[in-house]
Amino acid sequence: MTEAAITTVPSAADPDLVTVLGEGRLHAAIREALAGGPGGGAIVVASDADDVRPYPGVARRAAGRDVPWLPVRVEAGWALVGPVVRPSRPGCPTCVGRRRAGNRPDAVARDALRARWAADLDSRPTALLTPLVSRTVAALVADEVRRLRHDPGSARTVGALLKVRLPTAAVRRHPFLPDPLCPDCGARPDDGPHSGRYVPGPAPKPDPATFRVSGISGREAELEQRFVDAETGIVQALIAEERGGGPMAVARLSPARTEHESHHGYGRSDDFASARATAVAEALERIAGIHPRSRRTTVRAAYADIADHALDPRTLGLYPDDWYDQPGFLFTRFIPERPTTWVWAYSFARDAPVLVPESYAFFGPRPADDLGFAYECSNGCALGGHPAEAILYGLLEVAERDAALATWYARMPIPRVDLGSAADRRIPMLAQRVRDRLGYDVHAFAALLEQRVPVFWVMAVDALGGPDRPRALCGSASHLDPERALRRALEDLAPMLSGHVERYDPASSARLAADSDEVRLLEHHPLAYGHPDASARLGFLPLGGSSLTVAEVAARVGWPRHDDLCADLAELAGRYLAGGLDVISVDITSPEARACGLYAAKVIVPGTMSMTFGHRYRRVHGLPRLLRLPRLLGHRDRDLRPEELNPYPHPFP
């Protein structure tokens, strides 16, 4: 590698010193472009090939001089300029590389290509780099160097990658957010008890009937500009379309590396703008719940050594001991004396920080020596404009999953709800639209447990018949406003049903209905209940007879009016505490969410039901409340015995 120093005064201490490292046409053109006048203290490293090998050394050199450095290289028909790395600030080429590796469609093929031909790719100059394009790139670099000296905020490579097309010289700019998990510039603070503190701050609501301090409505353009980019965005693409008569959007997260479609962010609403914004928000929620992005886990200990200030994993509903010995079982048995990793959270019952297993707080892949004790996904994860808002909606999701699954496994005949009684006339219209467009009758049921949280189970039942049509599809939703909960359930149901009908395979449905052990994936659960033999298992839900009005459901809920969202959270958490259940909140806010003023939480309520996919991973053991619920709610005169629980897979997608 050659080096040339371009300086107004030949002194290594001169603040105008620009060091240009590298070789080839780009290196020569950049030297010439910078020779015309002072630039500003910086290092530029240039290559006519796809060579990033010098970057660690350049980074150390720039840090030693306390100056920014700017990489320039060529990759597959493009000259890549940036991002500029500024002293002591996150955001570097490795961040961009990690984002691109998840987004680019050829990521897997590129990995294979580099595994075999890395040496050639690093050293062989491109034949597409013409003198004109070289001078264009050099002019762009020289301008960036001058901007970095005189007005760093205007530099186009600050927080962005510039791509120059070879040989046309067309320029594209791809903004990015620093990756907190980046091995080169990520700097997460250590986790500690301070991370587990929840101090209610003012959270005034626009009005007592609104349950957010601020919505994402109206922020669609801001969210898309900040997070969506095909090359470097957290969201690779945002796709919106009409499904089942209503808008649906998908925010695709690292599609090149994503194993399942459920890992993306989805938005369903009554208008496309809201659906798109909701999809991006759900994508942010998804990535926040995979790994700790804003703090570094520091506690690894055996439960027996920290039991006084830790959650007992056995209260979460683990598996019978012999299940852990099954071939291919993904989890490891809990042994109090065996170390595992823990993160700090807040316990509403203790009003103090508490440790919870990291494998339960975050649902990302686990190391082989610390797999976790039970299946867990995004249960209880939520995003909000205030910490209390994120916790509130995380707790509402816990309530929804708990009510739906408890109803299923205890086969409780919850009351039917008259959709026509809703004051919001969109509710019966949504149900009628499903009937008119898809040929399904929609039924709704109020799944109110002892906390009296508005949760609705909705079910679409085929009204046309035919062997090639799924018999039924179920869904659920919750909200503190019963009408909002019901409308949300129907807005979710219609797009899901449309896709379900299109993809329905009668043979696969019959196989899943006949053998519950074959239900292994998320999509298997609803697919099984497309078959008439399995849909008959839903017979405990009353399709006829008397029904409740939506107003009667609201009266049973009895939600008080509050002007501050913290009061709503205290009321909801208090209903769980009154029944002997703790509410635990993990702050999972990522730097990416915080960048737009959002917060994220993972809420855990030990003793409640959690959503699982794959029948072998159902969590119904060690949860005595599940056996008591039918009696507590007046459906039976005694507790259930474990063998009386519903033995079949749940029907929810």
C-alpha positions as CSV (number, residue, x, y, z in Angstrom):
1,M,0.0,0.0,0.0
2,T,1.3,3.4,-0.8
3,E,0.6,6.6,1.1
4,A,0.7,10.3,0.2
5,A,0.2,13.2,2.4
6,I,-1.5,16.3,0.8
7,T,-1.0,19.3,3.0
8,T,-0.8,23.1,2.8
9,V,2.2,23.1,5.1
10,P,4.4,19.9,5.2
11,S,3.9,19.2,8.9
12,A,2.4,16.1,10.4
13,A,0.8,18.3,13.0
14,D,-1.0,20.5,10.5
15,P,-4.8,20.3,11.1
16,D,-5.3,20.5,7.3
17,L,-3.3,17.3,6.7
18,V,-5.2,14.8,4.5
19,T,-3.6,11.4,4.2
20,V,-4.6,9.3,1.1
21,L,-3.9,5.6,1.4
22,G,-4.1,2.9,-1.3
23,E,-3.2,2.4,-4.9
24,G,-4.7,2.4,-8.4
25,R,-6.8,4.8,-10.4
26,L,-9.1,5.9,-7.6
27,H,-6.1,6.6,-5.3
28,A,-4.4,8.7,-7.9
29,A,-7.5,10.6,-8.9
30,I,-8.3,11.4,-5.2
31,R,-4.7,12.6,-4.6
32,E,-5.0,14.9,-7.6
33,A,-8.4,16.2,-6.6
34,L,-7.2,17.0,-3.1
35,A,-4.0,18.7,-4.3
36,G,-5.9,21.8,-5.5
37,G,-6.3,23.3,-2.0
38,P,-6.6,22.5,1.7
39,G,-9.0,19.8,2.7
40,G,-9.2,19.2,6.4
41,G,-7.7,16.7,8.8
42,A,-8.8,13.3,7.5
43,I,-7.7,9.9,6.1
44,V,-9.0,8.5,2.9
45,V,-8.3,4.9,2.0
46,A,-9.0,3.9,-1.7
47,S,-9.0,0.7,-3.7
48,D,-10.0,-0.2,-7.2
49,A,-11.0,-3.6,-5.9
50,D,-13.3,-4.9,-3.2
51,D,-10.6,-4.7,-0.5
52,V,-11.6,-3.9,3.1
53,R,-8.5,-5.5,4.7
54,P,-6.8,-2.2,5.5
55,Y,-9.8,-0.8,7.4
56,P,-8.8,-2.0,11.0
57,G,-5.4,-0.4,10.7
58,V,-6.8,2.8,9.2
59,A,-9.3,3.0,12.0
60,R,-6.6,2.7,14.6
61,R,-4.5,5.3,12.8
62,A,-7.4,7.8,12.5
63,A,-8.3,7.3,16.2
64,G,-4.7,8.0,17.2
65,R,-4.8,11.3,15.2
66,D,-8.4,12.0,16.3
67,V,-9.5,12.6,12.7
68,P,-12.2,11.2,10.5
69,W,-11.5,8.5,7.9
70,L,-13.3,7.8,4.6
71,P,-13.2,4.5,2.8
72,V,-13.5,4.2,-1.0
73,R,-13.6,0.9,-2.9
74,V,-15.2,-0.9,-5.8
75,E,-17.8,-3.7,-5.5
76,A,-19.6,-5.5,-8.3
77,G,-20.1,-2.5,-10.7
78,W,-20.3,0.2,-8.1
79,A,-17.8,2.5,-6.4
80,L,-18.6,2.7,-2.7
81,V,-17.8,6.0,-0.9
82,G,-18.2,6.0,2.9
83,P,-19.5,6.0,5.4
84,V,-17.2,8.5,7.0
85,V,-16.1,7.4,10.5
86,R,-15.8,10.2,12.9
87,P,-13.8,10.0,16.2
88,S,-15.7,8.5,19.1
89,R,-19.0,8.3,17.2
90,P,-20.8,5.1,16.2
91,G,-21.4,4.3,12.6
92,C,-18.7,2.6,10.4
93,P,-18.2,0.4,7.3
94,T,-18.8,-2.7,9.4
95,C,-22.2,-1.4,10.4
96,V,-23.1,-0.8,6.8
97,G,-21.8,-4.2,5.9
98,R,-23.9,-5.9,8.5
99,R,-27.0,-4.1,7.3
100,R,-26.4,-4.9,3.7
101,A,-25.7,-8.5,4.4
102,G,-29.2,-8.9,5.8
103,N,-30.9,-6.9,3.0
104,R,-29.3,-7.7,-0.3
105,P,-31.0,-10.5,-2.2
106,D,-27.6,-12.0,-3.2
107,A,-26.3,-12.1,0.4
108,V,-26.0,-15.9,0.6
109,A,-24.5,-16.3,-2.8
110,R,-22.1,-13.5,-2.1
111,D,-21.0,-15.2,1.1
112,A,-20.2,-18.3,-1.0
113,L,-18.4,-16.2,-3.6
114,R,-16.2,-14.5,-1.1
115,A,-15.5,-17.8,0.7
116,R,-13.9,-19.2,-2.5
117,W,-12.6,-16.1,-4.3
118,A,-11.8,-13.6,-1.5
119,A,-8.2,-13.1,-2.5
120,D,-9.0,-12.3,-6.1
121,L,-11.9,-10.0,-5.1
122,D,-9.6,-8.1,-2.7
123,S,-6.8,-7.6,-5.1
124,R,-8.1,-7.6,-8.7
125,P,-9.0,-4.1,-9.9
126,T,-12.3,-3.7,-11.8
127,A,-12.1,-3.1,-15.6
128,L,-15.2,-0.9,-15.4
129,L,-13.4,2.0,-13.7
130,T,-13.0,4.5,-16.5
131,P,-10.9,7.8,-16.1
132,L,-14.1,9.8,-16.2
133,V,-15.7,7.8,-13.4
134,S,-12.5,7.9,-11.4
135,R,-12.4,11.7,-11.6
136,T,-16.1,11.9,-10.6
137,V,-15.5,9.7,-7.6
138,A,-12.5,11.8,-6.7
139,A,-14.4,15.0,-6.9
140,L,-17.1,13.6,-4.7
141,V,-14.4,12.5,-2.1
142,A,-12.7,15.9,-2.2
143,D,-16.0,17.6,-1.6
144,E,-16.7,15.3,1.3
145,V,-13.3,16.1,2.9
146,R,-14.0,19.8,2.6
147,R,-17.5,19.5,4.1
148,L,-16.1,17.5,7.0
149,R,-13.8,20.3,7.8
150,H,-16.1,23.3,7.3
151,D,-19.6,21.9,7.9
152,P,-19.6,18.2,9.0
153,G,-23.4,18.1,9.2
154,S,-23.6,18.7,5.5
155,A,-21.3,15.8,4.5
156,R,-23.3,13.2,2.5
157,T,-21.3,10.3,3.9
158,V,-22.2,11.1,7.5
159,G,-24.6,8.2,8.4
160,A,-24.8,7.1,4.8
161,L,-23.1,5.1,2.0
162,L,-22.7,6.7,-1.4
163,K,-22.8,4.3,-4.4
164,V,-21.5,5.5,-7.8
165,R,-22.6,3.3,-10.7
166,L,-19.8,2.1,-13.1
167,P,-19.5,3.3,-15.8
168,T,-22.4,5.8,-15.8
169,A,-21.4,7.7,-12.6
170,A,-25.0,7.8,-11.4
171,V,-24.9,8.4,-7.6
172,R,-27.2,6.9,-5.0
173,R,-27.2,7.7,-1.3
174,H,-28.2,5.1,1.3
175,P,-28.6,6.3,4.9
176,F,-28.1,3.9,7.8
177,L,-28.3,3.9,11.6
178,P,-25.3,2.6,13.6
179,D,-25.6,-1.0,14.6
180,P,-25.3,-1.3,18.4
181,L,-24.1,-4.9,18.0
182,C,-21.3,-3.9,15.6
183,P,-18.0,-5.4,16.7
184,D,-16.0,-2.4,15.6
185,C,-18.0,0.6,16.9
186,G,-20.8,-0.7,19.0
187,A,-20.4,0.3,22.7
188,R,-23.3,-1.0,24.8
189,P,-23.2,0.0,28.5
190,D,-23.2,-2.8,31.1
191,D,-26.5,-4.0,32.3
192,G,-27.3,-3.4,36.0
193,P,-30.1,-2.9,38.6
194,H,-30.5,0.6,37.2
195,S,-31.8,-0.9,34.0
196,G,-34.6,-2.6,35.9
197,R,-36.1,0.5,37.4
198,Y,-39.4,1.9,36.4
199,V,-40.1,5.4,37.6
200,P,-43.5,6.6,36.4
201,G,-43.2,10.0,34.7
202,P,-45.9,12.3,33.5
203,A,-47.7,10.7,30.5
204,P,-50.7,12.9,29.8
205,K,-53.2,11.6,27.3
206,P,-55.0,13.7,24.7
207,D,-58.3,12.6,26.3
208,P,-59.4,9.9,28.8
209,A,-60.7,7.7,26.0
210,T,-57.3,7.6,24.3
211,F,-54.7,5.1,25.5
212,R,-51.5,6.5,23.9
213,V,-49.5,9.6,24.7
214,S,-48.8,10.1,21.0
215,G,-49.5,7.9,18.0
216,I,-47.5,7.1,14.9
217,S,-50.3,8.4,12.7
218,G,-48.9,11.3,10.7
219,R,-45.3,10.0,11.1
220,E,-45.4,7.7,8.1
221,A,-42.9,9.7,6.0
222,E,-40.5,10.2,8.9
223,L,-40.5,6.5,9.8
224,E,-39.9,5.4,6.2
225,Q,-37.2,8.0,5.6
226,R,-35.3,6.9,8.8
227,F,-35.7,3.2,8.7
228,V,-36.5,1.9,5.2
229,D,-33.7,1.5,2.6
230,A,-33.1,-1.4,0.2
231,E,-29.4,-1.4,0.9
232,T,-28.7,-0.2,4.4
233,G,-32.1,0.2,6.1
234,I,-33.3,-1.6,9.2
235,V,-36.3,-2.3,7.0
236,Q,-35.3,-3.5,3.5
237,A,-38.6,-2.9,1.9
238,L,-42.1,-1.7,2.8
239,I,-44.8,-3.3,0.8
240,A,-48.5,-2.4,1.0
241,E,-51.4,-4.1,-0.7
242,E,-55.1,-4.8,-0.3
243,R,-55.8,-8.1,1.4
244,G,-59.3,-9.3,2.3
245,G,-60.8,-6.0,1.5
246,G,-58.4,-4.0,3.8
247,P,-55.0,-2.5,3.7
248,M,-52.0,-4.6,4.9
249,A,-48.3,-3.7,4.9
250,V,-45.2,-5.7,5.4
251,A,-41.9,-4.2,6.6
252,R,-39.3,-6.8,5.6
253,L,-36.5,-7.3,8.1
254,S,-33.2,-8.7,6.7
255,P,-35.0,-10.9,4.2
256,A,-31.8,-12.5,3.0
257,R,-31.3,-14.0,6.5
258,T,-34.9,-14.3,7.8
259,E,-36.0,-17.9,8.2
260,H,-39.8,-17.3,8.5
261,E,-42.2,-14.7,7.2
262,S,-43.6,-14.1,10.7
263,H,-40.3,-12.4,11.6
264,H,-41.1,-9.3,9.6
265,G,-43.2,-6.4,10.8
266,Y,-46.9,-6.3,9.8
267,G,-49.4,-3.5,9.8
268,R,-53.2,-3.9,9.3
269,S,-55.5,-0.9,9.5
270,D,-58.4,0.9,7.8
271,D,-56.0,3.1,5.7
272,F,-52.7,2.4,3.9
273,A,-50.7,5.1,5.6
274,S,-51.5,3.8,9.1
275,A,-50.8,0.2,7.9
276,R,-47.4,1.2,6.6
277,A,-46.5,3.1,9.8
278,T,-47.7,0.2,11.9
279,A,-45.6,-2.3,9.9
280,V,-42.4,-0.2,10.5
281,A,-43.2,0.1,14.2
282,E,-43.7,-3.6,14.5
283,A,-40.4,-4.2,12.7
284,L,-38.7,-2.0,15.3
285,E,-40.4,-4.0,18.0
286,R,-39.2,-7.3,16.5
287,I,-35.5,-6.4,16.4
288,A,-35.7,-4.9,19.9
289,G,-36.8,-8.3,21.2
290,I,-34.2,-10.5,19.5
291,H,-31.0,-9.6,21.4
292,P,-30.1,-6.9,24.0
293,R,-29.2,-4.0,21.8
294,S,-28.9,-1.2,24.3
295,R,-27.0,-3.0,27.1
296,R,-24.5,-5.7,27.6
297,T,-25.5,-8.7,29.7
298,T,-23.2,-9.0,32.7
299,V,-24.9,-11.5,35.0
300,R,-24.2,-15.2,34.6
301,A,-25.1,-17.2,37.6
302,A,-27.0,-20.2,39.0
303,Y,-30.5,-19.5,40.2
304,A,-29.7,-21.0,43.5
305,D,-27.1,-18.3,44.0
306,I,-29.3,-15.3,43.2
307,A,-32.8,-16.6,44.2
308,D,-33.5,-13.7,46.5
309,H,-33.6,-11.2,43.6
310,A,-34.4,-13.4,40.6
311,L,-37.5,-14.8,38.9
312,D,-37.9,-18.5,39.5
313,P,-38.1,-20.0,35.9
314,R,-40.4,-22.7,37.2
315,T,-43.2,-20.2,37.5
316,L,-43.2,-19.7,33.8
317,G,-44.6,-23.1,32.8
318,L,-41.7,-25.4,31.9
319,Y,-41.9,-28.9,30.4
320,P,-42.1,-32.3,32.1
321,D,-38.6,-33.4,32.9
322,D,-38.6,-36.4,30.4
323,W,-39.5,-34.1,27.5
324,Y,-36.0,-32.6,27.6
325,D,-34.6,-36.0,26.6
326,Q,-36.6,-36.2,23.4
327,P,-34.5,-36.3,20.2
328,G,-34.2,-32.8,18.7
329,F,-35.8,-31.0,21.7
330,L,-34.7,-27.4,21.5
331,F,-34.5,-26.6,25.2
332,T,-32.6,-27.7,28.3
333,R,-34.0,-28.6,31.6
334,F,-33.9,-26.1,34.4
335,I,-31.4,-27.0,37.2
336,P,-31.2,-24.4,40.0
337,E,-27.4,-25.0,40.4
338,R,-26.6,-24.6,36.7
339,P,-25.5,-21.1,35.6
340,T,-27.4,-19.2,32.9
341,T,-27.4,-15.6,31.8
342,W,-29.8,-13.0,33.4
343,V,-31.0,-9.5,32.6
344,W,-32.3,-6.9,34.9
345,A,-36.1,-6.1,34.9
346,Y,-38.7,-4.4,37.1
347,S,-41.1,-6.3,39.3
348,F,-44.4,-4.5,40.0
349,A,-45.1,-6.8,42.9
350,R,-41.7,-6.2,44.5
351,D,-41.4,-2.6,43.3
352,A,-37.8,-3.3,42.7
353,P,-35.4,-4.6,40.1
354,V,-35.4,-8.3,39.5
355,L,-33.3,-10.7,37.4
356,V,-35.0,-12.7,34.6
357,P,-33.4,-15.3,32.3
358,E,-32.0,-13.6,29.2
359,S,-33.4,-16.5,27.2
360,Y,-36.9,-15.6,28.2
361,A,-36.5,-11.8,27.9
362,F,-35.1,-12.0,24.4
363,F,-36.1,-14.6,21.8
364,G,-33.1,-14.6,19.5
365,P,-30.9,-17.6,18.8
366,R,-29.1,-18.9,21.9
367,P,-25.6,-20.4,22.4
368,A,-25.4,-24.1,22.6
369,D,-24.4,-24.0,26.3
370,D,-27.3,-21.8,27.3
371,L,-30.3,-22.8,25.2
372,G,-33.1,-21.6,27.6
373,F,-35.7,-23.6,29.4
374,A,-38.8,-23.1,27.3
375,Y,-40.2,-21.8,24.0
376,E,-40.6,-18.1,24.0
377,C,-41.2,-15.6,21.1
378,S,-42.4,-12.0,21.0
379,N,-45.0,-12.6,23.7
380,G,-45.5,-9.3,25.6
381,C,-43.3,-7.2,23.4
382,A,-44.6,-3.7,22.5
383,L,-43.5,-0.3,21.4
384,G,-44.8,3.1,22.6
385,G,-44.1,6.8,22.8
386,H,-43.5,6.6,26.6
387,P,-42.1,3.8,28.8
388,A,-45.5,3.4,30.5
389,E,-47.2,3.1,27.0
390,A,-44.8,0.3,25.9
391,I,-45.4,-1.6,29.2
392,L,-49.1,-1.1,28.9
393,Y,-49.4,-2.6,25.4
394,G,-46.9,-5.3,26.3
395,L,-49.2,-6.3,29.2
396,L,-52.2,-6.1,26.9
397,E,-50.6,-8.6,24.6
398,V,-49.9,-10.9,27.5
399,A,-53.6,-10.6,28.4
400,E,-54.6,-11.4,24.8
401,R,-52.4,-14.5,24.5
402,D,-53.3,-15.7,28.0
403,A,-57.1,-15.3,27.5
404,A,-57.1,-17.0,24.1
405,L,-54.9,-19.9,25.1
406,A,-56.6,-20.5,28.5
407,T,-59.9,-20.5,26.8
408,W,-58.6,-23.1,24.3
409,Y,-56.8,-25.5,26.7
410,A,-59.6,-25.3,29.4
411,R,-62.3,-25.4,26.6
412,M,-64.3,-22.6,28.3
413,P,-67.6,-21.7,26.6
414,I,-67.0,-18.0,26.6
415,P,-70.0,-15.8,25.5
416,R,-70.7,-14.8,22.0
417,V,-70.8,-11.1,21.2
418,D,-73.3,-9.4,18.9
419,L,-71.2,-7.5,16.4
420,G,-74.3,-5.5,15.3
421,S,-74.5,-3.9,18.7
422,A,-71.2,-2.0,18.4
423,A,-71.5,1.8,18.4
424,D,-68.6,1.9,15.9
425,R,-70.4,0.9,12.7
426,R,-67.2,-0.2,11.1
427,I,-67.3,-3.3,13.2
428,P,-70.3,-4.9,11.6
429,M,-69.2,-3.6,8.2
430,L,-65.9,-5.4,8.5
431,A,-67.6,-8.6,9.3
432,Q,-70.0,-8.2,6.4
433,R,-67.1,-7.4,4.1
434,V,-65.6,-10.8,5.0
435,R,-68.9,-12.4,4.2
436,D,-69.4,-10.7,0.9
437,R,-65.8,-11.0,-0.4
438,L,-64.6,-14.3,1.0
439,G,-67.8,-16.2,1.9
440,Y,-67.2,-16.6,5.6
441,D,-69.4,-15.8,8.6
442,V,-67.6,-14.0,11.4
443,H,-68.3,-14.8,15.0
444,A,-66.8,-13.0,18.1
445,F,-66.5,-14.1,21.7
446,A,-65.6,-12.2,24.8
447,A,-62.6,-13.9,26.5
448,L,-62.6,-12.0,29.8
449,L,-60.5,-13.6,32.5
450,E,-60.3,-12.6,36.2
451,Q,-58.6,-9.3,35.3
452,R,-61.5,-8.3,33.1
453,V,-59.3,-7.2,30.3
454,P,-61.2,-6.7,27.0
455,V,-60.0,-9.7,24.8
456,F,-62.0,-11.0,21.8
457,W,-61.6,-14.3,20.1
458,V,-62.9,-14.0,16.5
459,M,-63.6,-16.9,14.2
460,A,-64.4,-17.0,10.5
461,V,-66.5,-20.0,9.5
462,D,-67.0,-21.1,5.9
463,A,-70.5,-20.3,4.7
464,L,-70.1,-21.7,1.1
465,G,-68.7,-25.2,1.7
466,G,-66.4,-27.1,-0.6
467,P,-63.5,-29.5,-0.1
468,D,-60.9,-26.9,-1.3
469,R,-61.9,-24.2,1.2
470,P,-60.6,-24.1,4.9
471,R,-63.4,-24.6,7.3
472,A,-62.4,-22.0,9.9
473,L,-59.8,-19.5,10.9
474,C,-59.4,-17.9,14.4
475,G,-57.8,-14.8,15.7
476,S,-57.8,-12.5,18.8
477,A,-57.1,-9.0,19.9
478,S,-57.1,-6.9,23.1
479,H,-57.4,-3.2,24.0
480,L,-58.6,-1.3,27.0
481,D,-61.5,0.1,24.8
482,P,-63.6,-3.0,23.9
483,E,-64.7,-1.6,20.6
484,R,-61.1,-0.9,19.6
485,A,-60.2,-4.4,20.6
486,L,-63.0,-5.9,18.5
487,R,-62.2,-3.7,15.5
488,R,-58.6,-4.6,15.6
489,A,-59.4,-8.3,15.8
490,L,-61.5,-8.0,12.6
491,E,-58.9,-5.8,10.8
492,D,-56.4,-8.5,11.4
493,L,-58.7,-11.4,10.6
494,A,-59.7,-10.3,7.0
495,P,-56.1,-10.2,5.5
496,M,-55.1,-13.4,7.3
497,L,-58.2,-15.2,6.0
498,S,-57.6,-14.0,2.4
499,G,-54.1,-15.4,2.5
500,H,-55.2,-18.6,4.3
501,V,-57.8,-19.3,1.6
502,E,-55.3,-18.8,-1.2
503,R,-52.6,-21.0,0.4
504,Y,-55.0,-23.7,1.7
505,D,-53.8,-27.3,0.9
506,P,-56.5,-29.9,1.8
507,A,-54.0,-32.8,1.9
508,S,-51.7,-31.0,4.3
509,S,-54.6,-29.9,6.5
510,A,-55.8,-33.5,6.7
511,R,-52.4,-34.7,7.7
512,L,-52.1,-32.1,10.5
513,A,-55.6,-32.7,11.7
514,A,-54.8,-36.5,12.0
515,D,-51.5,-36.2,13.8
516,S,-51.0,-33.3,16.3
517,D,-47.2,-34.1,16.4
518,E,-47.0,-32.9,12.8
519,V,-48.0,-29.4,13.9
520,R,-44.5,-27.9,14.1
521,L,-44.6,-24.4,12.6
522,L,-46.7,-21.3,13.1
523,E,-48.6,-21.8,9.8
524,H,-49.5,-25.4,10.8
525,H,-51.8,-24.3,13.6
526,P,-54.4,-22.5,11.5
527,L,-53.9,-24.9,8.6
528,A,-55.0,-27.9,10.8
529,Y,-58.3,-26.2,11.6
530,G,-59.2,-25.8,8.0
531,H,-60.1,-29.5,8.0
532,P,-63.6,-30.4,9.1
533,D,-62.3,-33.1,11.5
534,A,-60.2,-30.5,13.4
535,S,-62.6,-27.6,13.2
536,A,-65.1,-29.7,15.1
537,R,-62.8,-29.3,18.1
538,L,-64.0,-25.7,18.2
539,G,-67.4,-26.8,19.1
540,F,-67.2,-25.6,22.7
541,L,-67.6,-22.1,21.4
542,P,-71.3,-21.2,21.2
543,L,-72.3,-20.2,17.7
544,G,-76.0,-19.8,18.6
545,G,-78.2,-18.8,21.5
546,S,-77.9,-15.6,23.5
547,S,-75.1,-13.1,23.1
548,L,-73.6,-10.1,24.9
549,T,-73.7,-6.6,23.4
550,V,-70.5,-4.7,23.2
551,A,-71.8,-2.3,25.8
552,E,-72.4,-5.3,28.2
553,V,-68.8,-6.4,27.7
554,A,-67.6,-2.8,28.5
555,A,-69.7,-2.8,31.7
556,R,-68.1,-6.1,32.8
557,V,-64.7,-4.6,32.1
558,G,-65.5,-1.5,34.2
559,W,-62.5,0.5,33.1
560,P,-62.1,3.8,34.9
561,R,-61.4,7.1,33.1
562,H,-57.8,8.5,33.6
563,D,-56.1,11.6,32.3
564,D,-52.6,10.0,32.5
565,L,-51.4,6.8,30.9
566,C,-49.4,5.9,34.0
567,A,-52.7,5.6,35.9
568,D,-54.0,3.2,33.2
569,L,-50.9,1.1,33.6
570,A,-51.2,1.1,37.4
571,E,-54.8,0.0,37.1
572,L,-54.1,-2.8,34.7
573,A,-51.0,-4.1,36.6
574,G,-53.0,-3.8,39.8
575,R,-55.6,-6.2,38.5
576,Y,-52.9,-8.8,38.1
577,L,-51.3,-8.1,41.4
578,A,-54.7,-8.4,43.1
579,G,-54.9,-12.0,41.8
580,G,-51.5,-12.9,43.1
581,L,-49.7,-12.5,39.7
582,D,-46.6,-10.4,39.3
583,V,-46.1,-8.1,36.4
584,I,-42.4,-7.9,35.2
585,S,-41.2,-5.4,32.6
586,V,-37.9,-5.7,30.7
587,D,-36.7,-2.5,29.0
588,I,-35.8,-3.7,25.6
589,T,-35.6,-0.2,24.0
590,S,-33.1,-0.3,21.1
591,P,-31.0,2.7,20.0
592,E,-32.9,2.5,16.7
593,A,-36.2,3.0,18.4
594,R,-34.9,5.6,20.7
595,A,-33.7,7.6,17.7
596,C,-37.3,8.4,16.9
597,G,-38.5,8.9,20.4
598,L,-40.0,5.4,20.9
599,Y,-39.6,2.9,23.8
600,A,-39.9,-0.9,23.8
601,A,-40.8,-3.3,26.6
602,K,-41.1,-7.0,27.1
603,V,-43.7,-7.9,29.7
604,I,-43.7,-11.2,31.6
605,V,-46.5,-12.4,33.9
606,P,-45.4,-15.6,35.5
607,G,-48.3,-18.1,35.8
608,T,-50.1,-17.0,32.6
609,M,-50.3,-18.8,29.3
610,S,-47.7,-17.8,26.6
611,M,-48.1,-18.3,22.8
612,T,-46.0,-21.2,21.4
613,F,-45.8,-22.6,17.9
614,G,-45.3,-26.3,17.4
615,H,-47.5,-28.6,19.5
616,R,-44.5,-30.3,21.2
617,Y,-43.5,-27.0,22.7
618,R,-46.9,-26.1,24.2
619,R,-46.5,-24.8,27.8
620,V,-49.4,-26.1,29.9
621,H,-47.5,-27.8,32.7
622,G,-46.7,-26.3,36.1
623,L,-49.4,-23.6,35.7
624,P,-52.0,-24.3,38.5
625,R,-54.0,-21.2,37.6
626,L,-54.9,-22.7,34.3
627,L,-56.6,-25.6,36.1
628,R,-58.5,-23.2,38.4
629,L,-59.7,-20.7,35.8
630,P,-62.9,-22.6,34.7
631,R,-64.1,-22.7,38.3
632,L,-63.1,-19.1,39.1
633,L,-65.0,-17.9,36.1
634,G,-68.1,-19.9,36.8
635,H,-67.8,-22.5,34.0
636,R,-67.3,-25.5,36.3
637,D,-67.8,-26.3,39.9
638,R,-64.4,-27.8,40.4
639,D,-60.8,-27.4,39.2
640,L,-59.7,-29.2,36.1
641,R,-57.4,-32.2,36.3
642,P,-54.3,-32.0,34.1
643,E,-55.5,-34.9,31.9
644,E,-58.7,-32.9,31.2
645,L,-56.9,-30.1,29.4
646,N,-57.4,-29.8,25.6
647,P,-54.9,-32.3,24.1
648,Y,-54.9,-30.7,20.6
649,P,-52.8,-27.9,19.1
650,H,-54.2,-24.4,19.5
651,P,-55.7,-22.8,16.3
652,F,-54.1,-19.4,16.4
653,P,-51.7,-18.1,13.8
